[in-house]
Every structure is written in C-alpha cells, then in structure tokens.
Amino acid sequence: MKGMLGEWQERIIKWQLRGNDDMEELHFQDRNKTELTHNITLGAISHLRFIGAKAIETEVPVAEKWVADLSALWSPTPTECLQSKLLPPRRKISRLFEFEGTQIDIPEDDPEQAWDDTYDKLPWCITIVHEVKTSYADFARDDKFSREPIADLQILSYPIGVISEDKLPKHWWLWGHAQGGAVRHVSKYPKLFNPTDRNRFVISASIAERQHNKVHNKFFSDMQKKQTIDRATDKAATNLRGMADTVLKVAKGEMKPEEAFAYYFRNKKKYELEYVQEKLNSIYGILKGSV
C-alpha cells in the first residue's frame, strides 16, 4: 500500500505540472479503492478533459441514493463532437438521431446541412454522469444501469474484458480501458437522453457546490499555510536574535557557555543538547581568542 501511494503522489505532481491542480482532490487518494479503480478513474478524467468536458468533479450526488463516481458539464464544439464520436463524420450521417424527444431524419441529398441541423439540436450544456466499474460483481449488483436516465449522457468506464459484451448496458456510452487506465475503446454515437430540468439542475448545482467548496477551502488552506510560515519565520528570526545576543554576552564574559546552554535548553527547547553545547563552546573559544 505504501508503495502504491508513492506512485500516485508522483502522478499527482505530473498532473499539477500540466496545469491540472484540481487533480489532488480526486478520490484515488481513498485507501479503500483498488489500484485498478484508481487507474480507470484517472483515465476517465483524462479522456473527459480530452473531449472538452468542463467542469469535472468526483463523488457527486446526482439523484436520490446515487453518488456518481464522476460528473461533468460539456458544451462540445463541432470538432469535439467528431473527436469524441458523439456525432459521426459530416458525410457519413446515415441514421436517425433522437434529441430532446424529436427524431431528425437525415436527408441524403445534403449531409453537410443535416449534420449542422443535428449539431444544433444538441443541448446547450450536456450533463454527464460517469460510473467506474472494475469487476463484474460490482457492476451486476448496482441498480444504476436499470434506473431511469438522470443526465443527458451517461458513461460507463470499465477494464476491457471484465464485463462481457452481452451484459453491457447498450443505452450507456461505453468506454473500455486498458489495465493501466488509458481509454482504448469508445462506442460510437451514444444516445443522448432527455432528463428533466430538475435532473439537470441537481447535477449542475452539485458540481457548482463542489467547485465552490474546493476554491473556498483552498483559499483558507493557503491562508493558514501562509500564517504558519510567517509565524515560523518570525520565530526563527527571534531565535537568531536571541542566539546572537547570548553569543555576545559569552564573548564579553557576561555569561558562561554552560549558562547560555541552560538558557536555550530551558526556554527554547528546540535544540539538541550536544549540538547546542558544541556550538556555543566553539563560538566562545573563537571569540575568546579574538577579544
């Protein structure tokens, strides 16, 4: 366990260097989660970032008795729609899409315009709930996959081969991951649901609340760290001034080295006995020779 945490601390640093400071809040620091779950979660977040989802949060309450492993908001650009396989290439639209309860029949004579019409029908902000399952047993006992949709897009991340194809929920967007966490397979053209406005509000509000708490807590945490550093700096300066005054008194014969030693040991209690005795005797010897 200790070695695993060290590895993940390194990953946190790498993500921070890439400008993803909020990664340190991720639940892969939870000791109760397996390393495989950590890998898949990190891979899912990385791919959500790749397709342009913002903001992304972990452990988000999205409905009654439902805390999503990940939740996000997404306003995809046309390029992101193509990159993510949310929509097919412009000249290969040949199926029916259903957005907001309205079927759009794709005319064969103008696929470019049909693609734009389909893109215009997307919700202006797609709500996402994202579940991570790393074992079939965990997947099978979870009732989320049989519940009514609560978000515009619902994603399932799983290690390839862990859940058989015939058991996978076809109405979810399926992301297959390698054991190391990277996304290796994304199902094409997922179905977008039509959740209620209340569903959308709950998800958006929960994400906003977690974002606020993160910024709020970071502000006060940073302020507390600064105050601690300032106090330590002031204390160090006070100790140095006290040490300098004591050394001068020893050099002038106003205080014996053992008295200086006793003073620091009694009042400061921050110095090792042998170290202080050695240093004070050394300084006293040097100054005595030069006075």
N, C-alpha and C positions, 0 to 999 in steps of 0.2 A: 504493500500500500504506500509506503513512504517513497519508494522509487517512482511509482505512478504519479504521485502528487508533484514530485520534482519535474517530471516530464511535462505535466500540464502547466506548471508555473512558467516553464520555458515557452510554451505555446502562447500563454497569455502575453508575455513580453513581446513575442513576434507580432501578435495581432495589434498590440499597442503601438508598435513601431510603424505599422501600416495604417495608423490613424483610426483604429477601432478600440478606443479607450473603454467603451461600454462592455467589451467582452469580459472584463473582470467580474461583471455581475452575473455571468452565466451560471446555470445550475450544475455545470460539470464539476464545480468545486464541491458538490454534495458527495460526501463519502459513501452514501448509501447506493449510489448509482455505479454501474459497472463501467469498466473502461470502454467496452464496445458502445454503450449508451452515450458516453462522453464523445466518442469518435463520430457517431452518427449525428448527434446533435450539433456538433461543431461543423460537420459537413453540410448539414441542412441550412444552418445560418449563413455559411459561406455562399451557398447557392442562392439563397434568398437575396443576399446582397448583390450577387451577380446579375440576377434578373431585374434588380432595381427596387425591391420592396423596401419601404421605409414607413414607420419605424418598426423595429423588430424587438419583441420582448419575450421573456421566458416565464413559464409558470403563471399564465394569465387566466383569471376567472372569466369565462366567456358565456356560461349558462349555469343553470342550477345543477349542482353536482358534476360540473365539468370545468376542470382547470387544464387548459391546453398547454402542452409542452412548449409550444411556440405560438405566437400570434403576431400578425403583421398587417400593415396597410400598404396598398400598392396601387399606384396610378401609372400603368405601363404606357410607355411611348410605343409607336408603331414598331420601332426597331426591337424593343424589349419583348413585344408580343411575338415577333418572329424568332428571336434568340431563345426564348423560353419555351417555344412550341405551344404557346397559348392559342395562337392562330396559325393556320397553315400558310405556306408561301402565297404571295398575291395571285399567281397564275395557276394555282393548284387547288382553288376552292371548288369543291365538288360535293359538298354535303350540306345538311341542314344544321343551322345553329339555333339555339334557343336561349335568348337573353331576355330577362325581365318578362318571361311568360309569352313572348312573341316569337313565332317562328319566322325566320328570314329565308326565303327561297333564293338560292344563288343563281342568277341568270348566266347562262353560258356565254352570251354574246359580249358581256362586259365584266370580266372577272376583276379588273382593277377597281372599278366603281363599286362592285359588290363587296370587295374586301374593305374599302373605306366605309361603306354603309355598315358592315358588320362591326368594324372597329368603333364607329360612332355609337353603337348600341351598348358598348361595354359600360358598366357602372363607372361613374367618375372617380370613385375610390373603391377598390376591391378590398373587402375584408377577408382575412385569411386566418384559419385555424390549422395548426400543423401538429400532428401526433408522431411520436417516435416510438417504434416497437422493434425490439431486438430479439424477441423469441415468439414462437407460435403460441405458447401457453399464455403469455401476456396479451397477445393480440386477441386470442379466442375468448378470453373472459372479460374483455372490455366491450361494453354495450354502445360505445360512442358511434361505432360504424353501422349500427342499425337505427340510430336516432334520426329524427328529422334534421335536415341541414340547418345550421345556425349562421353560416357565413357564405359569402359569395363563392369562395373557393376553399375546399378542404383537402389538405395534403397529408399523405401517409408516407413517412420515411421508414425504410426497413433494410436490413442487410440482404443482398441478393441471395436467394436460395433458402432463406429461413422460413418464409411463408410461401406455400405452393401457389401457382398461378390461379388455380380454380378457387382458392379461398380468399384471394384479394378482393376488396370491395371495388367494384368497377366504377362506382359513382364518385370515388375519391381520385384526386390526382396522385398518381403513384410515382415515387422517387426511389429507385433502387440504389443502394450504397455499397461500396466496397468495404471490406472489414476495417480498413484504415479511416473510413468516414467519407471519402470523396463520392460525389454523386456520379454514378456510372450509367444509369438508365432513367429517362424521364418519359412517361407515357405522353402521347401526343394529344393535343386538342381536348383538354379536360372540359367537363361540363361545369358551367357556372350556374349556381343555384340562385334563387330569388328569395333571400331571407327577409324577414320583416324589418321595418325601420327600427323597431325596438332591439332586435338582434344586432343590427349594425351599430346602434348607439352603445349598447352594453360593451361590445368588443372595442370600439373606438375609445370609449371612456376608460375602460380598464387599461388599455395601452397608454393613454394620456396620463392616467394616475401613476402608473409605474415609471413613466418618463419623468414626471414631476418629482416623485419621491427620490429618484436617482439623482437628479440635479440638486434638489433640496438637501439631501443627505450628503452629497459630495461637497456642497458649499460649506456646511457646518463642519464636516470632517476635515476639509482643508483648513478652515479657520482654526479648529482645535489643534491641528498639527503645527500651524504657524505659531500659535501661542505657546505650545510646548517647546518648540525650537527657540523662540525668543526667551522663554524663561531659562532654558538650559544655557543659552548664550550669556545672559546676564549673570547667571550663577557662576559660569566658568570665569567670566571677567572679574567677578567679586573674589573668587578663589585665587586668581592670579595676583590681584592687587594685595590680598592678604598674605600670600606667599612672599611677594616682593618686600612688603613691609617687615615681615618676620626675618627674612634673609638680611636686610639692612640692620635690624636690631642685633642679630647674631654677629654680623661683621663689626658692629660698633661695640660689642661686648655688653650690650644692654640685656641680652637674653642668651642663655646657654643652648647649644644644639638640642640637648635632651628636653629642655623646656619647650622649644619650638616643636619638637616631635610630639610631646604630650598634648600641646595645644591643638595641633591638627588632628591628632587621633581622637581627642575628646570632642572637638567642635565640628569638624568636617566629616569625619568617619567615612571618607571616600578613598583614602589612600592605604595601600598595603603597608604593614608595619616595617618590613625590611626595606621596602623601596624608599619610603619617606626618610627613614633613619640614614640610609646610604646617601641619598641626595643631599640632605641637609648637612651631613658631616663633610661631604665632598665640597659643597659650596662654601661652608665655613672654613675649610682648610685652604681653599683658593683665595678667599677674601682675606684671611688672616695673614697670608704671605704677601699680599699686596698693600695692606693697610700700614 
